[in-house]
Amino acid sequence: MPLISPSLLSADFGNLQRDLEMLNNSECDWYHLDVMDGVFVPNISFGFPVMQAMAKHAKKPLDVHLMIERPEKFINEVKALGAKVMNVHYEACTHLHRVVQQIKNEGMMAGVTLNPHTPVSLLEDIIGDLDLVMLMSVNPGFGGQKFIEHSLDKTRRLRELIDRTNSHALIEIDGGVNRQTGKQLVEAGADVLVAGSAVFKADDPVEEVHILKHL
């Protein structure tokens, strides 16, 4: 049974408290917060003041995904939110091992995210230090994109790497996740599904979370 982490990038920003309370009453496990800086990705989403407001109403753990340059600058701020997971991009960290250790030292789960073009083999020397690996199954920066089919094979290769190295890292998938792709991803070895449009554009978001949770 996968963990479900709805992406609040797809929520109604005029009614964030309402949407958070809706998720509080759903079977979702985490809340996925996508932070974009307009530099690392070609879009800007929301920053810490908005996330602080979200955190006041969130009754489930925060899964913070920093799609930004130099994410290590904000480790303390993410910790202050009470976040459970801090995800940084492999492509944005020159000294990835140091950043991972800094995140873990703050008591958070350390996650590393790979863009669609980045092979999982590059994690060979750090996989044992990671709590989570997130694979982008769309190009980061915008919600509502079409799922990249190659992500299924990439998930299988990541599962093989984790199993072979006895890593305890969870596999999280972000992008184009719905009932169909979610089922395929779970079968390929995914542990955590990030779903944005599939949840918030559903006629009944709570029921949609239930369906994804029981894939």
Beta strands, then each sheet from edge to edge (+ up, - down):
strand 1: 3-6
strand 2: 31-36
strand 3: 62-67
strand 4: 85-89
strand 5: 109-114
strand 6: 132-136
strand 7: 170-174
strand 8: 192-195
sheet 1: 1+ 8+ 7+ 6+ 5+ 4+ 3+ 2+
end
